[in-house]
Amino acid sequence: MVFYGGNELIGFLLKATVIVLFSGIVAIPFVDKRIKSLVSIFLVLVIALLTGFLAVCCLISGSYEYVVYGGSIFGDIAFRIDGLTAWFILIINFTALTGVIYGMGYLKSSNAAPQLMTAHWISYLLFHASMLAVTIVQHSVIFLISWEVMSLSSLFLVIFEHTNPKVLKAGINYLVQMHLSVILLTVAFIWAYFKTGSFDFKTLGFFFGINTNIWLFLLFFAGFGFKAGFLGLHTWLPHAHPATPSHVSGVMSGVIVKMGIYGIFRIISFLKADYIVLGEIVITLSLLTGIFGIMNAAVHRDFKKMLAYCTIENIGIIGIGTGLGLIGLGKEQNMLIFFGFGGALLHVLNHSLFKSLLFFSAGSVYKQTHTRDMDKLGGLIKTMPKTAALFLFGALAIGGLPPFNGFISEFLIYSGILEGFNSAGIALITLMILTFAGLSIIGGISILAFTKTFSTIFLGSPRLEHDKLPGEVPAIMLLPQYLIALVMIGIAFLPGFVMGLLGEVINPLAGSKTVFDAHVLLAYTGVMKQISFASVLFLAVTGFTLLLRWYFVRGTVDTISSTWGCGYSAPAPRMQYTGKSFSKSFGKLMNFMLIEKKGYSEIERIDTFPDDRRYRSFYLDILEKGIIEPAVLWLTRFINFFKFIQNGKIQVYVLYGIIFILAVFIGTVLNLWH
């Protein structure tokens, strides 16, 4: 159904959303600092309800389109909501809402000036609204404007603690890479415009119908890949997340990287050919991305940086599903399309949930301990039991273990790989074998990474004494985490309902109404339910055993004593396993990819009474260290050759103006300008 003008449902709701947004931007500066966050929660909630209602209507009754005439320059500006857009709208709204609620508690004790808090919450509103605009707008110029607003507003959120030089450096790094993304997307849209003469996304289908699909798709993929964080385009993530307030980290990792995934899916919906070769490229890059991300996550001890690399890993998993769906389109295998695209899109939702949950839990730890170094922590399960349980819940889910929601999406992707074995050709079968093995390796290393993180932070004894014993965070910071956990449980135990929704979302990607084999889907859903039931039964038996133990020992007096210390009579907290020691063997095994730098001053022979020394080690990103930093260094050296132009002398600047005027005059006299 197509509506023109501003008097229909979609037009009314979109206008109402814009009015709420700008009303909030005007109102926030004038309200008291203590209630700015409350006003922001209300505004985000209203925007989420307005746009969420549109998304639900779309999933129930079909696509919507609203067209506004933008004058002779822009032409018709189309706002479209189909199943794909609706899926991302719901994800954006839920994550933004939980993030703003958590942020209220996280920033409650902040000493930031009222002006900074005003800028922060206005940026958050713009960030939320611009992400929604990116999914709804299908006019290339307006899309790029929305994309730029999204990048700039998120930049201001990243540099909240702008007085810290490391935060500013991370923000500049993020800004540069996001503008590389904009450049690539602009070039891609201009290329399509000169071939089609229109800014409307629909004409991309016309372009792909008469031209080779590979090159324009790869250009779009690179532009969107910067935002998503694929291998080689990922280096902003490990710097931005540690520098960012945790409620923003949760939203950025949960949603903003998915805007890159949305863009890739939107372009896929217009493809007409070259599906198989593009699928092979996407799977190969995604597999490398997943392995690279989780390998780095396993060795880092800054828990926010570890979670950032884990985001890269999950982008690789989503990319694998996307590539499988592309191959399914090329082979015209409907079940492969469903398992590939469905698994990827469901993992987009799942990752937005458990990664925001993990970042919020990690933010609670940082809030109470003021450190991100897990080697300085330990034993927090005793003083922060709710945060520990929520982090463990998210860790089990992100590891793909049943009966949690991560298992459902990864099961679909594994099923897609197995379905891909039905494809003819030794090359594709080999790729499927390697993908299955690689995805298994990713899962195994993920368990290592989160076992290390949880045990080092929450188990054992505190490794350092804190000025104040860390306690549990306020209820306002726990509430959004409980909401996230509740939705995760719903997905885990209602896979049939979720897979039904996925069918409506995937149909636009196939270009027509795709018919999936209901009996096959029912069989796979039954397998997932059986595995989940067996896992729940195991957990129930374990819980019942612990309950029995409590019942029989409830009358006894608890005594606490030290464990056996291997004959050593003076154990100390420093003797516990650290995050470094936990992953040391893995780091050595993978030292060809994981570059470890050590800082230690050797004891000289003349040092009869040497001073105390500290040993420190940290890991470097091999791509950043080996490729990006040398490239930036050479670029800087080249630019330095032209420093003489900007020398600070006013006389020289006046001379530049005179030379320019003379050049224009001479060119005009000689008729050189046309």
C-alpha positions in Angstrom: 0.0 0.0 0.0 1.3 3.4 -1.0 0.3 6.7 0.7 1.1 10.1 -0.7 0.8 13.2 1.4 0.8 13.6 5.2 -2.7 12.4 6.3 -2.2 8.6 6.5 -1.1 6.4 9.4 2.6 6.3 8.5 2.8 10.0 7.8 1.1 10.9 11.0 3.3 8.6 13.1 6.5 9.8 11.5 5.5 13.4 11.9 4.6 12.8 15.5 8.1 11.2 16.0 9.8 14.2 14.6 7.8 16.5 16.8 8.6 14.5 19.9 12.3 14.5 19.0 12.6 18.3 18.5 10.4 19.0 21.5 12.8 17.0 23.6 15.9 18.7 22.1 14.3 22.1 23.0 13.1 21.0 26.5 16.1 19.1 27.8 18.4 22.2 28.2 15.8 23.9 30.5 15.0 21.1 32.9 16.9 20.5 36.1 20.0 18.3 35.9 18.4 15.8 38.2 15.5 15.0 35.9 17.2 15.3 32.5 17.6 11.5 32.4 13.9 11.0 33.4 12.9 13.3 30.5 15.2 11.4 28.2 13.6 8.1 29.2 10.1 9.5 28.6 11.1 10.8 25.1 12.9 7.6 24.1 9.8 5.6 25.3 7.4 7.7 23.2 9.6 7.5 20.1 9.9 3.8 20.6 6.1 3.4 20.9 5.3 5.4 17.8 7.8 3.7 15.6 7.4 0.3 17.2 3.6 0.5 16.5 4.5 1.0 12.8 6.9 -2.0 12.9 4.3 -4.3 14.5 1.7 -3.2 11.9 4.1 -3.9 9.1 4.8 -7.5 10.4 1.1 -8.1 10.7 -0.4 -6.5 7.6 2.5 -5.9 5.1 4.8 -3.2 3.9 4.1 0.6 4.1 5.4 3.4 2.0 5.1 7.1 2.4 6.5 9.6 -0.1 7.3 13.3 0.4 8.2 15.6 -2.4 11.6 17.1 -1.7 11.6 19.7 -4.5 13.4 19.7 -7.8 16.8 18.8 -6.2 15.8 15.8 -4.1 12.6 14.7 -5.9 10.4 12.1 -4.2 11.7 11.1 -0.8 10.5 7.6 0.1 10.0 6.3 3.6 9.4 2.6 3.5 8.8 0.0 6.2 9.0 -3.6 5.2 9.7 -6.7 7.3 13.5 -6.0 7.3 13.0 -2.5 8.5 10.5 -3.5 11.1 12.8 -6.1 12.5 15.6 -3.5 13.0 13.2 -0.9 14.3 12.1 -3.2 17.2 15.8 -4.1 18.0 16.8 -0.4 18.0 13.9 0.7 20.2 14.3 -2.0 22.8 18.1 -1.6 23.1 17.9 2.2 23.2 15.2 2.1 25.9 17.1 -0.3 28.1 20.2 1.8 27.5 18.6 5.1 28.6 17.2 3.5 31.7 20.6 2.0 32.7 22.3 5.3 31.8 20.1 7.1 34.3 21.6 5.0 37.2 25.0 5.0 35.7 25.3 8.8 35.4 23.4 9.5 38.6 26.5 10.1 40.7 28.4 11.8 37.8 30.0 15.2 38.6 29.6 16.3 35.0 28.4 19.9 34.4 24.7 20.4 33.5 25.7 21.6 30.1 27.6 18.3 29.5 24.6 16.3 30.7 22.4 18.3 28.4 24.6 17.6 25.4 24.8 13.9 26.3 21.1 13.3 26.4 20.4 15.4 23.3 23.0 13.4 21.5 21.4 10.2 22.8 18.0 11.3 21.4 19.6 12.1 18.0 21.4 8.9 18.1 18.2 6.9 18.6 16.2 8.8 16.0 19.0 8.8 13.4 19.3 5.0 13.6 15.5 4.7 13.1 15.8 7.1 10.1 18.6 5.0 8.6 16.3 2.0 8.5 13.2 3.8 7.2 14.6 6.3 4.6 15.2 4.9 1.1 16.5 8.1 -0.6 20.3 8.0 -0.9 21.0 11.7 0.0 18.7 11.7 3.0 20.0 8.3 4.0 23.6 9.7 4.0 22.5 12.7 6.0 20.9 10.3 8.6 24.0 8.1 8.5 26.2 11.2 9.3 23.9 12.4 12.1 24.1 8.9 13.6 27.9 8.9 13.4 28.3 12.4 14.9 25.8 12.0 17.7 27.4 8.7 18.7 30.8 10.5 18.6 29.6 13.0 21.2 28.4 10.0 23.3 31.8 8.3 23.0 33.8 11.4 24.2 31.6 12.1 27.2 34.8 12.1 29.4 36.5 14.5 26.9 39.0 15.7 29.4 40.8 12.4 29.2 43.3 12.4 26.3 42.8 8.7 25.6 39.0 9.2 25.3 39.6 12.0 22.8 42.0 9.9 20.8 39.5 7.1 20.7 36.8 9.5 19.5 39.0 10.9 16.7 39.8 7.4 15.6 36.1 6.6 15.5 35.3 9.8 13.7 37.9 9.2 11.0 36.8 5.6 10.3 33.2 6.6 10.2 33.9 9.2 7.6 35.8 6.7 5.6 32.6 4.7 5.7 30.6 7.8 4.5 33.1 8.4 1.6 32.7 4.8 0.3 28.9 4.9 0.6 28.8 8.3 -1.1 30.9 7.0 -4.0 28.6 3.9 -4.3 25.4 6.0 -4.3 26.9 8.5 -6.8 27.8 5.6 -9.1 24.3 4.3 -8.9 22.8 7.8 -9.5 24.8 8.4 -12.7 23.6 5.1 -14.0 20.0 5.4 -13.0 19.3 9.1 -12.6 17.4 8.6 -9.3 18.2 8.8 -5.6 15.5 6.2 -4.8 16.8 2.9 -3.5 14.4 1.0 -5.8 16.6 2.1 -8.8 19.4 0.0 -7.3 17.5 -3.0 -8.5 17.5 -1.5 -12.0 21.3 -0.9 -11.7 22.0 -4.5 -10.6 19.7 -5.8 -13.3 21.8 -4.4 -16.2 25.3 -4.3 -14.7 27.7 -6.7 -12.9 26.6 -6.9 -9.3 30.0 -7.6 -7.7 31.8 -4.3 -7.7 29.0 -2.0 -6.5 28.0 -4.5 -3.8 31.6 -4.8 -2.6 31.8 -1.0 -2.5 28.6 -0.9 -0.4 29.9 -3.8 1.7 33.1 -1.9 2.5 31.2 1.2 3.5 28.8 -0.6 5.7 31.6 -2.9 6.9 33.3 -0.1 8.7 30.2 0.4 10.9 29.7 -3.3 11.4 33.4 -4.0 12.2 34.4 -6.7 9.7 38.1 -7.7 9.7 40.3 -4.9 8.6 37.6 -2.4 9.2 37.2 -3.1 12.9 39.9 -1.1 14.6 37.6 1.6 16.0 35.8 -0.9 18.2 38.5 -1.9 20.7 39.3 1.8 21.3 35.8 3.3 21.4 34.2 0.8 23.8 36.6 1.2 26.7 36.4 5.0 26.4 32.6 5.1 26.3 30.2 5.2 29.2 28.8 1.7 29.6 25.2 2.4 28.8 26.4 3.9 25.4 28.8 0.9 24.9 25.8 -1.5 25.3 23.8 0.4 22.7 26.7 0.9 20.3 27.7 -2.8 20.4 24.0 -3.9 20.5 22.7 -1.7 17.7 25.1 0.7 16.0 27.3 -2.1 14.5 24.0 -3.7 13.3 23.3 -0.6 11.2 26.2 -1.8 9.0 24.5 -5.2 8.9 21.2 -3.6 8.0 22.8 -1.7 5.1 24.3 -4.9 3.7 20.9 -6.7 3.9 19.2 -3.7 2.3 21.6 -3.9 -0.7 21.2 -7.7 -0.9 17.4 -7.1 -1.4 18.2 -5.4 -4.7 20.8 -7.9 -6.1 19.9 -9.7 -9.3 23.0 -11.9 -10.0 26.4 -13.1 -8.8 24.9 -14.4 -5.6 27.2 -17.4 -5.2 30.5 -15.6 -5.7 29.4 -12.8 -3.4 28.3 -15.4 -0.8 31.7 -17.1 -1.0 33.4 -13.7 -0.4 31.2 -12.8 2.5 31.6 -16.2 4.2 35.3 -16.2 3.8 35.8 -12.7 5.2 33.2 -13.4 8.0 34.9 -16.6 9.1 38.2 -14.8 9.4 36.5 -11.9 11.2 34.9 -14.3 13.7 38.2 -16.2 14.4 40.2 -13.1 14.7 37.8 -11.4 17.0 37.4 -14.2 19.5 41.1 -15.0 19.5 41.8 -11.4 20.6 38.9 -11.5 23.1 40.4 -14.6 24.7 43.7 -12.8 25.7 42.7 -9.2 26.6 42.3 -8.4 30.3 40.5 -5.1 29.9 37.0 -6.5 30.1 35.4 -3.8 27.9 38.0 -4.3 25.3 37.5 -8.0 25.5 33.7 -7.5 24.9 34.6 -5.2 21.9 36.6 -8.0 20.3 33.7 -10.3 21.1 31.4 -8.0 19.1 33.8 -8.4 16.1 33.5 -12.2 16.5 29.7 -12.1 16.5 29.7 -9.9 13.4 31.6 -12.7 11.8 28.9 -15.2 12.8 26.2 -12.9 11.4 28.3 -12.5 8.2 28.5 -16.3 7.8 24.7 -16.6 7.9 24.5 -13.7 5.4 26.8 -15.5 3.0 24.9 -18.7 3.3 21.7 -16.9 2.4 23.4 -15.4 -0.7 24.5 -18.9 -1.8 20.9 -20.1 -1.2 19.6 -17.3 -3.5 22.2 -18.4 -6.2 21.3 -22.1 -5.8 17.5 -21.3 -5.4 17.4 -23.4 -2.2 14.7 -21.9 -0.1 15.7 -23.7 3.1 19.3 -22.5 2.7 18.0 -19.0 2.3 15.9 -19.3 5.5 18.7 -20.9 7.6 21.3 -18.4 6.3 19.4 -15.1 6.4 17.1 -16.2 9.3 20.1 -17.3 11.4 21.9 -14.1 10.7 18.9 -11.8 11.5 18.1 -13.8 14.6 21.7 -13.5 15.7 21.4 -9.7 15.2 18.6 -9.7 17.7 20.3 -12.1 20.1 23.6 -10.3 20.0 21.9 -7.0 20.7 20.4 -8.6 23.8 23.2 -10.5 25.4 25.9 -8.0 24.4 24.1 -5.0 25.8 23.4 -7.2 29.0 27.2 -8.0 29.2 28.2 -4.3 28.7 25.7 -3.2 31.3 27.0 -5.8 33.8 30.6 -4.9 33.0 29.6 -1.2 33.5 28.2 -2.1 36.9 31.6 -3.7 37.8 33.5 -0.6 36.6 31.1 1.7 38.4 31.8 0.0 41.7 35.5 -0.7 41.3 36.7 2.0 39.0 38.9 -0.4 37.0 38.5 -2.3 33.8 41.5 -4.5 34.5 40.2 -7.9 35.5 43.5 -8.9 37.0 42.8 -6.3 39.7 39.5 -7.8 40.6 38.2 -11.0 42.1 35.5 -12.4 44.5 32.8 -9.9 43.4 30.2 -12.6 43.4 30.1 -12.2 47.2 29.4 -8.5 47.1 27.7 -8.1 43.7 25.7 -11.4 43.3 23.0 -10.1 41.1 25.5 -8.5 38.6 27.5 -11.8 38.7 24.4 -13.8 37.9 23.4 -11.5 35.0 26.9 -11.5 33.5 27.0 -15.3 33.7 23.6 -15.4 32.1 24.8 -13.3 29.2 28.1 -15.2 29.0 26.3 -18.6 28.6 24.0 -17.1 26.0 26.8 -15.6 23.9 28.6 -18.9 24.0 25.7 -20.5 22.1 24.9 -23.0 24.9 21.4 -24.4 25.3 18.8 -23.5 26.5 19.8 -19.9 26.0 18.8 -17.7 23.0 22.2 -17.7 21.4 21.9 -21.4 20.8 18.8 -20.9 18.6 20.4 -18.5 16.1 23.7 -20.5 15.9 21.7 -23.7 15.5 20.0 -22.2 12.4 23.4 -21.1 11.0 24.8 -24.6 11.6 21.7 -26.0 9.9 22.4 -23.7 7.0 25.9 -25.0 6.6 24.7 -28.6 6.6 22.0 -27.6 4.1 24.8 -26.2 2.0 26.4 -29.6 1.6 23.5 -30.3 -0.8 25.1 -27.8 -3.2 26.9 -29.2 -6.2 30.6 -28.4 -6.6 33.7 -29.4 -4.7 34.5 -25.7 -4.0 31.3 -25.0 -2.2 31.4 -28.3 -0.2 35.0 -27.5 0.9 33.9 -24.0 1.9 31.1 -25.5 4.0 33.5 -27.9 5.7 35.9 -25.1 6.6 33.0 -22.9 7.8 31.6 -25.6 10.0 35.0 -26.2 11.5 35.7 -22.5 11.9 32.4 -21.8 13.6 33.1 -24.7 16.0 36.5 -23.2 16.8 34.9 -19.8 17.4 32.4 -21.4 19.9 35.2 -23.2 21.7 37.4 -20.1 22.1 34.3 -18.1 23.2 33.8 -20.5 26.1 37.5 -20.0 27.0 37.2 -16.2 26.8 34.1 -15.9 29.0 35.3 -18.6 31.5 38.4 -16.5 32.0 36.5 -13.3 32.3 33.8 -14.5 34.7 36.2 -16.5 36.9 38.8 -13.8 37.2 36.3 -11.0 38.0 33.7 -12.7 40.1 35.3 -15.9 41.6 38.2 -16.3 44.1 39.3 -13.6 46.4 39.9 -9.8 45.7 43.4 -9.4 44.2 43.7 -5.8 45.4 42.2 -4.0 48.4 39.7 -1.4 47.5 39.2 1.9 49.4 35.5 1.0 49.6 34.1 -2.6 49.4 32.2 -2.9 46.1 28.5 -3.4 46.6 25.6 -4.1 44.4 24.4 -1.4 42.0 21.1 0.4 42.4 17.8 -1.2 41.2 17.5 1.3 38.3 20.7 -0.3 36.8 19.5 -3.8 37.4 16.0 -3.3 35.9 17.0 -3.0 32.2 19.2 -6.1 32.6 16.3 -8.1 34.0 14.2 -6.9 31.0 16.9 -8.1 28.6 17.2 -11.5 30.3 13.4 -11.9 30.2 13.3 -11.3 26.4 16.3 -13.7 26.0 14.3 -16.4 27.8 11.3 -15.8 25.6 13.3 -16.3 22.4 14.9 -19.4 23.8 11.6 -21.1 24.7 9.5 -19.8 21.8 11.6 -20.6 18.7 8.6 -21.5 16.6 7.1 -18.0 17.1 10.4 -16.3 16.3 11.0 -18.4 13.2 7.5 -17.5 12.0 8.4 -13.8 12.3 11.7 -14.4 10.4 9.7 -15.7 7.5 8.0 -12.3 7.1 11.4 -10.5 7.4 13.2 -12.7 4.9 10.7 -12.6 2.1 11.7 -9.1 0.8 15.3 -10.3 0.6 14.4 -13.0 -1.9 12.7 -10.5 -4.2 9.4 -12.3 -4.1 7.2 -14.4 -1.8 9.4 -17.2 -0.8 7.8 -20.5 0.2 9.6 -22.5 2.9 9.0 -26.1 3.6 6.8 -26.0 6.8 7.5 -29.7 7.6 11.3 -29.2 7.5 11.0 -26.0 9.7 8.8 -27.9 12.1 11.3 -30.7 12.3 14.2 -28.3 13.1 12.0 -26.5 15.6 11.3 -29.8 17.3 15.0 -30.6 17.5 15.7 -27.2 19.1 12.9 -27.7 21.6 14.2 -31.2 22.5 17.8 -29.9 23.1 16.5 -27.0 25.1 14.2 -29.3 27.2 17.1 -31.6 27.9 19.3 -28.6 29.0 16.5 -27.3 31.2 16.1 -30.8 32.8 19.8 -30.9 33.5 19.6 -27.4 35.2 16.5 -28.5 37.1 18.2 -31.6 38.4 21.3 -29.6 39.4 19.1 -27.0 41.2 17.1 -29.8 42.9 20.3 -31.3 44.2 21.5 -28.0 45.6 18.1 -27.5 47.2 18.3 -31.0 48.9 21.8 -30.1 50.1 20.5 -26.9 51.6 17.7 -28.7 53.3 19.9 -31.3 55.0 22.6 -28.8 56.1 20.3 -25.9 57.0 20.7 -26.5 60.7 24.5 -26.6 60.8 26.9 -23.7 61.4 28.9 -22.5 58.5 32.6 -22.2 59.0 35.0 -20.6 56.6 38.6 -21.8 56.3 41.3 -21.7 53.7 41.5 -24.4 51.0 44.5 -26.8 50.8 47.5 -24.7 49.8 49.7 -27.5 48.5 51.8 -27.4 51.7 52.3 -23.7 51.5 51.3 -22.1 54.8 50.9 -18.5 53.7 48.8 -18.2 50.6 47.9 -14.8 49.3 45.4 -13.4 46.8 48.2 -12.6 44.4 48.8 -16.4 44.0 45.4 -16.9 42.3 45.1 -17.5 38.6 44.9 -14.2 36.7 43.3 -13.5 33.4 46.9 -13.4 32.0 47.8 -16.8 33.4 44.4 -18.3 32.3 45.0 -17.5 28.6 48.8 -17.6 28.6 49.0 -21.0 26.9 46.5 -20.0 24.3 48.4 -16.8 23.6 51.7 -18.6 23.1 50.0 -21.1 20.8 48.6 -18.3 18.7 51.6 -16.0 18.9 51.8 -15.7 15.1 48.5 -13.7 15.3 48.5 -12.4 18.9 51.3 -10.0 19.4 52.3 -9.7 23.0 54.4 -6.7 24.2 56.2 -6.9 27.6 57.4 -4.1 29.7 60.2 -5.0 32.2 63.6 -3.5 33.0 66.2 -6.1 33.4 68.4 -6.2 36.5 72.0 -5.2 35.7 75.1 -6.8 37.2 76.0 -3.6 39.0 72.6 -3.5 40.8 73.7 -5.1 44.1 70.5 -3.9 45.7 68.0 -3.6 42.9 64.9 -1.5 43.2 61.4 -3.1 43.0 60.4 -3.8 39.4 57.0 -4.2 37.8 56.3 -6.6 35.0 53.5 -5.8 32.6 52.3 -7.2 29.3 49.6 -6.4 26.8 48.5 -7.6 23.4 48.4 -5.6 20.1 46.1 -5.8 17.2 48.2 -7.4 14.5 46.3 -5.6 11.7 46.5 -2.2 13.4 50.2 -2.7 14.3 51.3 -4.2 11.0 49.2 -2.4 8.4 47.2 0.6 9.7 49.8 2.3 11.9 52.6 2.1 9.2 50.2 3.4 6.6 49.3 6.3 8.9 53.0 7.0 9.6 53.8 7.2 5.9 50.8 9.4 5.3 51.9 11.7 8.1 55.4 11.9 6.7 54.1 12.8 3.3 51.8 15.5 4.6 54.7 17.0 6.7 56.4 17.9 3.4 53.7 20.6 3.0 53.9 22.1 6.5 55.6 25.1 5.0 52.3 26.2 3.5 50.8 26.8 6.9 53.6 28.7 8.6 51.7 31.3 10.7 53.1 34.3 8.8 50.3 36.7 7.8 52.4 38.2 5.0 52.7 34.8 3.3 48.9 34.3 3.6 48.3 37.6 2.0 50.7 36.6 -0.8 48.6 33.4 -1.3 45.6 35.6 -1.9 47.4 37.8 -4.3 48.7 34.8 -6.3 45.1 33.4 -6.5 43.7 36.7 -7.7 46.4 37.0 -10.3 45.8 33.5 -11.5 42.1 34.2 -11.9 42.8 37.5 -13.7 45.3 36.0 -16.1 43.1 33.0 -16.8 40.2 35.3 -17.6 42.2 37.5 -19.9 43.6 34.5 -21.8 40.2 32.8 -21.8 41.5 29.8 -20.0 38.4 29.3 -17.9 35.4 27.7 -19.5 
